[in-house]
Amino acid sequence: MRLRRASRHENLPAVKTSIWFWIAFHLGVFLAIGIDLFTFKRRGRELSMRAALRRSAVWVLVSLAFNTVVWRLKGPHHALDFLTGYLIEYSLSMDNIFVFVLIFAHFRVPPLAQHRVLVWGIIGALVMRGAMILCGIALVQRFHFVLYLFGLFLLVTAARMFSRKYPAGDFTGGWALRTCRRVLPITREFHEEQFRVRVNGRWMLTPLALTMIVIEVTDLIFAVDSIPAIFAITRDPFIVYTSNICAILGLRSLYFLLAGLMGRFVYLRTGLAFVLAFVGIKMIIADYLPLPRVLSLAIIALILGITIALSMFKTKNSVGTEGQK
């Protein structure tokens, strides 16, 4: 049975995306990743906070530049959808990063090795999220009521974020890690940045490989939480996919920027919970009370802005105290 009701915010004519636009986007993604990897390898050391800030700014500017291309080729409405989706996914990436910090600390991963885990984690995230987005779009196009289920799911996720923190044990003591330790040969010590080594004629995984597995499982969990949020903004496959990918591409630089600032964003999860709650409600009522695109973007930006400002104000004294020590 197929249920479909056209909400008023979907009455714009569909703009089909050329296959060449898809190809050009992926070529740009591979080129950007290659340049980022090459420059980091030449650097030969971990990113400082200043360098991470510069690289994060570059990734944001690249995404905004791509948004102008979307504006020219697909129109202002699609560009606004991309910007809103990018803002949601990028802000949710911050929550991912704080969990990554806990995971790296638990496994005691050296800073340079963290880079390699993040690179492969991002590549894995690109593949997983692409597949999940395609499945989600197929479901939404065939069964419209799935959007209501997505909305309810986001409300449940928001409630969990209000009431729960992610201790390291939730991710480092889960079933995936226990299964890997039980069935895979794993060394006790790191071997530089290698995922596997040959010990006494036998190939074994290193703790770095185990860390990457936990990172991938964690990202899959976050993707299940975050991807439905974009469907409250748009159902255009190209916008849904590209906004997610652009947010993920800057994740490595953002990690090195925010890893030392975990204590500053004390209200981040509360703000993200409000964002997911708003998006969930927007998704549920879209057929009956659609919100203008500009208003949705303004509300999300306002929530995040207030969250960050309150966090910075709350922790400014602690920063001054640390500076005096």
Sequence and secondary structure as in RCSB ss.txt:
>XXXX:A:sequence
MRLRRASRHENLPAVKTSIWFWIAFHLGVFLAIGIDLFTFKRRGRELSMRAALRRSAVWVLVSLAFNTVVWRLKG
PHHALDFLTGYLIEYSLSMDNIFVFVLIFAHFRVPPLAQHRVLVWGIIGALVMRGAMILCGIALVQRFHFVLYLF
GLFLLVTAARMFSRKYPAGDFTGGWALRTCRRVLPITREFHEEQFRVRVNGRWMLTPLALTMIVIEVTDLIFAVD
SIPAIFAITRDPFIVYTSNICAILGLRSLYFLLAGLMGRFVYLRTGLAFVLAFVGIKMIIADYLPLPRVLSLAII
ALILGITIALSMFKTKNSVGTEGQK
>XXXX:A:secstr
       GGG S      HHHHHHHHHHHHHHHHHHHHHHHHH S   HHHHHHHHHHHHHHHHHHHHHHHHHH 
HHHHHHHHHHHHHHHHHHHHHHHHHHHHHHHHT  HHHHHHHHHHHHHHHHHHHHHHHHHHHHHHHH TTHHHHH
HHHHHHHHHHHHH    HHHHHSSHHHHHHHHHS B SS  TT SEEEETTEEEE HHHHHHHHHHHHHHHHHHH
HHHHHTTT   HHHHHHHHHHHHHTHHHHHHHHGGGGGG TTHHHHHHHHHHHHHHHHHHTTTS   HHHHHHHH
HHHHHHHHHHHHHHHHHHHHHHHH 
